[in-house]
Amino acid sequence: MATVKIVRVDYRLIHGQIVAKWIKFRPVDRLVLVDDALINDEFMADIYRMSAGDKDVDITTIDKIQETLDSKNDSAMLIFKDVASAYQAFKNGFSFPELNVGAIQSAPNRKNAMQGVALSPEEYDMLAEIKASGVNVYLQPIPETAAVSLESVESKVK
């Protein structure tokens, strides 16, 4: 069974900041990408695996997170593509050690909470519900910047 060191929301999944910064800040053996669409896209799955350097990469669906984590005895970073997927995992009973909101792209229904993180009011409410359950939910695009509390951005997105 894997020890989950960090759970992150990042629409880019695996990219330079994950490989060059986050893995050094929070060392893990494996990256677990949770994306129901990616599970059926072998081409993109291979690209993500190649971009992870020497780290193992598993790709799973929301419904099979725990099964995927239980498949190896290691440490892992769990990465969701969006808030809705993380929220669905939470509603399905997945237990978050914490939730780092790192990168959510701008969209017409979203407002900038901070550089690199744009949230809709509905996404904010989902994150607030996760936080209300006792999970530390914070915004932090890169490890060198201080984590920003969810509450401190409420007025920007609601």
BAVEX-767435 format. One record per residue: x negated, y negated, z of N, C-alpha, C in turn; residue number from 1. Coordinates in Angstrom, 3 decimals, m for minus. Layout:
<rs>
<r <X, Y, Z>, <X, Y, Z>, <X, Y, Z>, NUM>;
...
</rs>
This chain:
<rs>
<r <m0.844, 1.184, 0.000>, <0.000, 0.000, 0.000>, <m0.886, m1.243, 0.000>, 1>;
<r <m0.596, m2.157, m0.868>, <m1.397, m3.373, m1.002>, <m1.080, m4.371, 0.101>, 2>;
<r <m2.090, m5.130, 0.461>, <m1.915, m6.284, 1.327>, <m1.771, m7.496, 0.411>, 3>;
<r <m0.644, m8.179, 0.494>, <m0.416, m9.352, m0.341>, <m1.042, m10.552, 0.365>, 4>;
<r <m2.059, m11.133, m0.264>, <m2.776, m12.261, 0.339>, <m2.111, m13.598, 0.024>, 5>;
<r <m1.480, m13.686, m1.140>, <m0.825, m14.933, m1.535>, <0.243, m14.614, m2.579>, 6>;
<r <1.348, m15.329, m2.500>, <2.403, m15.250, m3.508>, <2.500, m16.638, m4.123>, 7>;
<r <2.473, m16.703, m5.437>, <2.405, m17.987, m6.130>, <3.462, m18.047, m7.231>, 8>;
<r <4.000, m19.245, m7.450>, <4.839, m19.523, m8.614>, <3.974, m20.341, m9.559>, 9>;
<r <3.762, m19.809, m10.771>, <2.922, m20.490, m11.758>, <3.369, m20.034, m13.139>, 10>;
<r <3.950, m20.939, m13.911>, <4.512, m20.560, m15.204>, <3.460, m20.042, m16.179>, 11>;
<r <2.192, m20.315, m15.910>, <1.120, m19.862, m16.806>, <0.621, m18.464, m16.432>, 12>;
<r <1.063, m17.953, m15.305>, <0.670, m16.648, m14.777>, <m0.835, m16.591, m14.532>, 13>;
<r <m1.632, m16.082, m15.463>, <m3.086, m16.034, m15.284>, <m3.718, m17.060, m16.215>, 14>;
<r <m4.580, m17.896, m15.651>, <m5.275, m18.930, m16.418>, <m6.551, m19.290, m15.666>, 15>;
<r <m7.266, m20.269, m16.147>, <m8.561, m20.624, m15.579>, <m8.551, m20.936, m14.098>, 16>;
<r <m7.549, m21.683, m13.626>, <m7.508, m22.025, m12.207>, <m7.302, m20.793, m11.329>, 17>;
<r <m6.561, m19.836, m11.802>, <m6.360, m18.605, m11.033>, <m7.692, m17.856, m10.937>, 18>;
<r <m8.338, m17.659, m12.074>, <m9.561, m16.860, m12.125>, <m10.750, m17.595, m11.499>, 19>;
<r <m10.892, m18.893, m11.801>, <m12.070, m19.624, m11.331>, <m11.920, m20.198, m9.924>, 20>;
<r <m10.702, m20.463, m9.484>, <m10.524, m21.124, m8.187>, <m9.772, m20.287, m7.164>, 21>;
<r <m8.544, m19.891, m7.475>, <m7.714, m19.229, m6.474>, <m8.288, m17.897, m6.013>, 22>;
<r <m8.838, m17.120, m6.932>, <m9.382, m15.814, m6.542>, <m10.616, m15.978, m5.653>, 23>;
<r <m11.344, m17.070, m5.829>, <m12.486, m17.325, m4.943>, <m12.020, m17.834, m3.585>, 24>;
<r <m10.962, m18.626, m3.581>, <m10.404, m19.172, m2.345>, <m9.693, m18.088, m1.535>, 25>;
<r <m8.978, m17.227, m2.224>, <m8.251, m16.118, m1.606>, <m8.640, m14.835, m2.348>, 26>;
<r <m9.777, m14.253, m2.016>, <m10.247, m13.061, m2.754>, <m9.228, m11.913, m2.705>, 27>;
<r <m8.990, m11.328, m3.868>, <m8.085, m10.183, m4.001>, <m8.686, m9.192, m4.989>, 28>;
<r <m8.193, m7.962, m4.923>, <m8.616, m6.924, m5.860>, <m7.770, m6.916, m7.126>, 29>;
<r <m6.515, m7.362, m6.975>, <m5.555, m7.182, m8.066>, <m4.612, m8.365, m8.165>, 30>;
<r <m4.227, m8.673, m9.397>, <m3.188, m9.662, m9.676>, <m1.948, m8.896, m10.118>, 31>;
<r <m0.832, m9.210, m9.502>, <0.428, m8.554, m9.869>, <1.340, m9.629, m10.437>, 32>;
<r <1.623, m9.524, m11.721>, <2.489, m10.470, m12.411>, <3.914, m9.941, m12.370>, 33>;
<r <4.824, m10.774, m11.895>, <6.231, m10.375, m11.810>, <6.990, m11.158, m12.871>, 34>;
<r <7.347, m10.459, m13.940>, <8.046, m11.122, m15.045>, <8.793, m10.052, m15.844>, 35>;
<r <10.102, m10.076, m15.729>, <10.924, m9.054, m16.378>, <10.736, m9.016, m17.896>, 36>;
<r <10.461, m10.147, m18.529>, <10.283, m10.172, m19.987>, <8.900, m9.648, m20.393>, 37>;
<r <7.886, m9.967, m19.605>, <6.513, m9.582, m19.945>, <6.309, m8.068, m19.919>, 38>;
<r <7.100, m7.377, m19.151>, <6.957, m5.927, m19.029>, <7.099, m5.245, m20.395>, 39>;
<r <7.834, m5.867, m21.322>, <8.049, m5.290, m22.651>, <7.234, m5.961, m23.747>, 40>;
<r <6.275, m6.810, m23.376>, <5.467, m7.525, m24.360>, <4.006, m7.078, m24.224>, 41>;
<r <3.672, m5.976, m24.901>, <2.335, m5.406, m24.767>, <1.249, m6.364, m25.225>, 42>;
<r <1.501, m7.143, m26.258>, <0.503, m8.083, m26.763>, <0.132, m9.108, m25.694>, 43>;
<r <1.129, m9.769, m25.108>, <0.845, m10.777, m24.073>, <0.291, m10.123, m22.808>, 44>;
<r <0.764, m8.944, m22.476>, <0.243, m8.233, m21.306>, <m1.253, m7.987, m21.467>, 45>;
<r <m1.677, m7.588, m22.658>, <m3.104, m7.369, m22.911>, <m3.895, m8.665, m22.793>, 46>;
<r <m3.331, m9.754, m23.262>, <m4.015, m11.050, m23.149>, <m4.212, m11.417, m21.681>, 47>;
<r <m3.185, m11.251, m20.871>, <m3.315, m11.553, m19.443>, <m4.345, m10.641, m18.784>, 48>;
<r <m4.333, m9.379, m19.128>, <m5.310, m8.450, m18.539>, <m6.739, m8.841, m18.913>, 49>;
<r <m6.953, m9.234, m20.165>, <m8.289, m9.632, m20.608>, <m8.747, m10.928, m19.935>, 50>;
<r <m7.816, m11.791, m19.613>, <m8.183, m13.089, m19.036>, <m8.476, m13.026, m17.537>, 51>;
<r <m8.279, m11.872, m16.919>, <m8.447, m11.748, m15.469>, <m9.847, m11.320, m15.049>, 52>;
<r <m10.770, m11.257, m15.988>, <m12.125, m10.860, m15.637>, <m12.155, m9.436, m15.118>, 53>;
<r <m12.799, m9.245, m13.965>, <m12.947, m7.894, m13.421>, <m11.807, m7.488, m12.489>, 54>;
<r <m10.777, m8.295, m12.403>, <m9.641, m7.979, m11.525>, <m8.636, m7.081, m12.245>, 55>;
<r <m8.085, m6.142, m11.501>, <m7.001, m5.328, m12.036>, <m5.768, m6.211, m12.197>, 56>;
<r <m4.975, m5.935, m13.203>, <m3.726, m6.666, m13.432>, <m2.612, m5.648, m13.613>, 57>;
<r <m1.588, m5.767, m12.795>, <m0.378, m4.981, m12.963>, <0.756, m5.931, m13.322>, 58>;
<r <1.642, m5.455, m14.152>, <2.804, m6.239, m14.548>, <4.031, m5.454, m14.129>, 59>;
<r <4.949, m6.135, m13.461>, <6.114, m5.433, m12.928>, <7.360, m6.291, m13.064>, 60>;
<r <8.476, m5.650, m12.830>, <9.755, m6.355, m12.818>, <10.094, m6.742, m11.375>, 61>;
<r <11.051, m7.608, m11.229>, <11.484, m8.044, m9.897>, <11.931, m6.840, m9.067>, 62>;
<r <12.621, m5.910, m9.675>, <13.143, m4.755, m8.948>, <12.079, m3.749, m8.527>, 63>;
<r <10.881, m3.835, m9.103>, <9.851, m2.828, m8.811>, <8.615, m3.417, m8.140>, 64>;
<r <8.751, m4.586, m7.521>, <7.594, m5.210, m6.869>, <6.996, m4.290, m5.819>, 65>;
<r <7.804, m3.835, m4.888>, <7.268, m3.038, m3.789>, <6.656, m1.733, m4.295>, 66>;
<r <7.293, m1.111, m5.251>, <6.758, 0.127, m5.839>, <5.379, m0.128, m6.456>, 67>;
<r <5.236, m1.243, m7.150>, <3.957, m1.597, m7.769>, <2.904, m1.872, m6.703>, 68>;
<r <3.281, m2.603, m5.671>, <2.335, m2.881, m4.588>, <1.928, m1.591, m3.884>, 69>;
<r <2.857, m0.692, m3.694>, <2.580, 0.558, m2.985>, <1.723, 1.530, m3.802>, 70>;
<r <1.535, 1.256, m5.080>, <0.797, 2.187, m5.941>, <m0.704, 2.192, m5.680>, 71>;
<r <m1.216, 1.162, m4.996>, <m2.652, 1.084, m4.717>, <m2.867, 0.557, m3.308>, 72>;
<r <m3.958, 0.985, m2.712>, <m4.340, 0.507, m1.389>, <m5.415, m0.562, m1.587>, 73>;
<r <m4.983, m1.804, m1.776>, <m5.909, m2.889, m2.067>, <m5.316, m4.213, m1.601>, 74>;
<r <m5.895, m5.311, m2.056>, <m5.334, m6.630, m1.766>, <m4.853, m7.238, m3.078>, 75>;
<r <m3.793, m8.028, m2.992>, <m3.179, m8.521, m4.227>, <m2.705, m9.961, m4.106>, 76>;
<r <m2.697, m10.617, m5.258>, <m2.027, m11.906, m5.437>, <m0.823, m11.621, m6.309>, 77>;
<r <0.347, m12.022, m5.840>, <1.586, m11.833, m6.578>, <1.910, m13.157, m7.263>, 78>;
<r <2.169, m13.121, m8.575>, <2.447, m14.352, m9.317>, <3.782, m14.226, m10.042>, 79>;
<r <4.684, m15.155, m9.722>, <5.976, m15.262, m10.404>, <5.885, m16.368, m11.438>, 80>;
<r <6.587, m16.203, m12.546>, <6.584, m17.210, m13.608>, <7.445, m18.422, m13.259>, 81>;
<r <8.462, m18.217, m12.407>, <9.358, m19.326, m12.084>, <9.988, m19.144, m10.704>, 82>;
<r <10.588, m20.203, m10.219>, <11.222, m20.191, m8.905>, <12.375, m19.199, m8.874>, 83>;
<r <13.155, m19.139, m9.945>, <14.313, m18.240, m9.967>, <13.907, m16.786, m9.757>, 84>;
<r <12.797, m16.370, m10.327>, <12.325, m14.990, m10.148>, <11.880, m14.740, m8.708>, 85>;
<r <11.160, m15.691, m8.135>, <10.744, m15.555, m6.735>, <11.973, m15.501, m5.829>, 86>;
<r <12.947, m16.334, m6.128>, <14.176, m16.365, m5.335>, <14.930, m15.039, m5.447>, 87>;
<r <14.988, m14.485, m6.649>, <15.678, m13.204, m6.827>, <14.975, m12.102, m6.033>, 88>;
<r <13.659, m12.102, m6.033>, <12.916, m11.119, m5.240>, <13.231, m11.290, m3.755>, 89>;
<r <13.290, m12.528, m3.302>, <13.652, m12.828, m1.915>, <15.053, m12.305, m1.601>, 90>;
<r <16.011, m12.581, m2.480>, <17.385, m12.123, m2.271>, <17.477, m10.590, m2.299>, 91>;
<r <16.563, m9.950, m3.050>, <16.532, m8.481, m3.111>, <15.851, m7.869, m1.887>, 92>;
<r <15.337, m8.718, m0.994>, <14.734, m8.213, 0.231>, <13.227, m8.185, 0.267>, 93>;
<r <12.558, m8.693, m0.777>, <11.098, m8.714, m0.736>, <10.642, m9.685, 0.353>, 94>;
<r <9.675, m9.266, 1.150>, <9.179, m10.072, 2.266>, <7.932, m10.838, 1.840>, 95>;
<r <8.039, m12.146, 1.799>, <6.932, m13.008, 1.405>, <6.030, m13.310, 2.594>, 96>;
<r <4.709, m13.165, 2.442>, <3.831, m13.625, 3.508>, <3.769, m15.163, 3.522>, 97>;
<r <3.949, m15.770, 2.357>, <3.999, m17.213, 2.142>, <4.395, m17.420, 0.685>, 98>;
<r <4.673, m18.657, 0.306>, <4.988, m18.935, m1.098>, <4.324, m20.237, m1.515>, 99>;
<r <3.346, m20.100, m2.395>, <2.613, m21.229, m2.956>, <3.275, m21.604, m4.278>, 100>;
<r <3.778, m22.816, m4.354>, <4.351, m23.317, m5.606>, <3.244, m24.107, m6.281>, 101>;
<r <2.736, m23.550, m7.392>, <1.525, m24.102, m7.971>, <1.680, m24.827, m9.284>, 102>;
<r <2.515, m24.335, m10.162>, <2.663, m24.977, m11.464>, <4.037, m24.668, m12.043>, 103>;
<r <4.820, m25.719, m12.205>, <6.134, m25.609, m12.840>, <6.225, m26.764, m13.821>, 104>;
<r <6.404, m26.423, m15.074>, <6.390, m27.445, m16.120>, <7.617, m28.338, m16.079>, 105>;
<r <7.450, m29.528, m16.615>, <8.548, m30.486, m16.693>, <9.621, m29.978, m17.640>, 106>;
<r <10.842, m30.372, m17.369>, <11.986, m30.041, m18.209>, <13.044, m31.110, m17.949>, 107>;
<r <14.017, m31.239, m18.840>, <15.019, m32.296, m18.677>, <15.738, m32.284, m17.320>, 108>;
<r <15.940, m31.125, m16.734>, <16.673, m31.068, m15.465>, <15.753, m31.104, m14.244>, 109>;
<r <14.456, m31.287, m14.473>, <13.483, m31.292, m13.374>, <12.882, m32.678, m13.179>, 110>;
<r <12.500, m32.943, m11.915>, <11.803, m34.179, m11.571>, <10.454, m33.811, m10.983>, 111>;
<r <9.458, m34.671, m11.214>, <8.122, m34.388, m10.707>, <8.089, m34.479, m9.191>, 112>;
<r <7.753, m33.361, m8.569>, <7.573, m33.329, m7.118>, <6.158, m33.786, m6.782>, 113>;
<r <5.212, m33.404, m7.636>, <3.820, m33.822, m7.558>, <3.184, m33.460, m8.887>, 114>;
<r <1.965, m33.861, m9.111>, <1.326, m33.568, m10.386>, <1.277, m32.057, m10.617>, 115>;
<r <1.841, m31.635, m11.743>, <1.835, m30.228, m12.111>, <3.006, m29.415, m11.599>, 116>;
<r <3.829, m30.012, m10.747>, <4.978, m29.289, m10.183>, <6.236, m30.135, m10.355>, 117>;
<r <7.143, m29.661, m11.193>, <8.427, m30.328, m11.400>, <9.526, m29.364, m10.951>, 118>;
<r <10.476, m29.876, m10.205>, <11.546, m29.036, m9.663>, <12.913, m29.625, m9.978>, 119>;
<r <13.865, m28.751, m10.212>, <15.262, m29.168, m10.308>, <15.836, m29.146, m8.892>, 120>;
<r <16.944, m29.830, m8.671>, <17.581, m29.744, m7.350>, <17.922, m28.300, m6.967>, 121>;
<r <18.341, m27.495, m7.942>, <18.683, m26.096, m7.663>, <17.445, m25.296, m7.251>, 122>;
<r <16.326, m25.540, m7.925>, <15.088, m24.847, m7.558>, <14.638, m25.262, m6.163>, 123>;
<r <14.779, m26.551, m5.860>, <14.445, m27.014, m4.508>, <15.290, m26.268, m3.476>, 124>;
<r <16.580, m26.151, m3.741>, <17.470, m25.452, m2.802>, <17.074, m23.986, m2.628>, 125>;
<r <16.661, m23.327, m3.703>, <16.207, m21.938, m3.602>, <14.978, m21.849, m2.702>, 126>;
<r <14.033, m22.741, m2.928>, <12.811, m22.748, m2.115>, <13.136, m23.076, m0.662>, 127>;
<r <14.066, m23.995, m0.453>, <14.459, m24.367, 0.912>, <15.099, m23.170, 1.627>, 128>;
<r <15.863, m22.371, 0.914>, <16.475, m21.184, 1.524>, <15.399, m20.168, 1.915>, 129>;
<r <14.411, m19.987, 1.051>, <13.304, m19.086, 1.384>, <12.572, m19.601, 2.617>, 130>;
<r <12.303, m20.905, 2.647>, <11.615, m21.516, 3.789>, <12.428, m21.367, 5.072>, 131>;
<r <13.729, m21.527, 4.982>, <14.601, m21.426, 6.167>, <14.555, m20.029, 6.792>, 132>;
<r <14.122, m19.038, 6.012>, <14.019, m17.682, 6.544>, <12.721, m17.464, 7.323>, 133>;
<r <11.880, m18.506, 7.370>, <10.630, m18.401, 8.119>, <9.379, m18.300, 7.260>, 134>;
<r <9.522, m18.357, 5.945>, <8.382, m18.276, 5.036>, <7.764, m19.670, 4.887>, 135>;
<r <6.439, m19.745, 4.946>, <5.746, m21.001, 4.689>, <5.780, m21.258, 3.176>, 136>;
<r <6.601, m22.206, 2.747>, <6.710, m22.584, 1.340>, <6.036, m23.944, 1.189>, 137>;
<r <5.064, m24.021, 0.280>, <4.310, m25.268, 0.108>, <3.907, m25.437, m1.349>, 138>;
<r <3.591, m26.668, m1.725>, <3.147, m26.988, m3.076>, <1.646, m27.224, m3.019>, 139>;
<r <0.904, m26.540, m3.898>, <m0.547, m26.692, m3.940>, <m1.055, m26.152, m5.270>, 140>;
<r <m1.209, m27.032, m6.261>, <m1.664, m26.569, m7.569>, <m3.065, m25.943, m7.555>, 141>;
<r <m4.011, m26.551, m6.821>, <m5.364, m26.007, m6.746>, <m5.810, m25.973, m5.288>, 142>;
<r <m6.693, m25.047, m4.949>, <m7.062, m24.896, m3.543>, <m7.813, m26.088, m2.956>, 143>;
<r <m8.438, m26.895, m3.795>, <m9.193, m28.049, m3.291>, <m8.303, m29.189, m2.799>, 144>;
<r <m7.043, m29.184, m3.183>, <m6.130, m30.227, m2.712>, <m5.342, m29.708, m1.520>, 145>;
<r <m4.941, m30.616, m0.676>, <m4.174, m30.236, 0.511>, <m2.797, m29.725, 0.101>, 146>;
<r <m2.323, m28.746, 0.832>, <m0.968, m28.237, 0.618>, <0.035, m29.327, 0.995>, 147>;
<r <1.112, m29.412, 0.238>, <2.167, m30.401, 0.466>, <3.417, m29.638, 0.903>, 148>;
<r <4.014, m30.085, 1.968>, <5.207, m29.393, 2.477>, <6.381, m29.570, 1.532>, 149>;
<r <7.234, m28.587, 1.518>, <8.428, m28.642, 0.677>, <9.294, m29.837, 1.068>, 150>;
<r <9.465, m30.051, 2.372>, <10.334, m31.139, 2.847>, <9.854, m32.509, 2.361>, 151>;
<r <8.554, m32.666, 2.220>, <8.025, m33.973, 1.858>, <8.327, m34.384, 0.409>, 152>;
<r <8.783, m33.445, m0.423>, <9.107, m33.779, m1.810>, <10.609, m33.783, m2.073>, 153>;
<r <11.403, m33.524, m1.043>, <12.853, m33.429, m1.254>, <13.434, m34.690, m1.897>, 154>;
<r <13.052, m35.851, m1.422>, <13.612, m37.097, m1.954>, <13.225, m37.348, m3.409>, 155>;
<r <12.150, m36.735, m3.864>, <11.721, m36.905, m5.249>, <12.534, m36.057, m6.218>, 156>;
<r <13.082, m34.943, m5.749>, <13.736, m34.010, m6.677>, <15.233, m33.878, m6.485>, 157>;
<r <15.768, m34.356, m5.388>, <17.205, m34.199, m5.127>, <17.984, m35.452, m5.454>, 158>;
</rs>
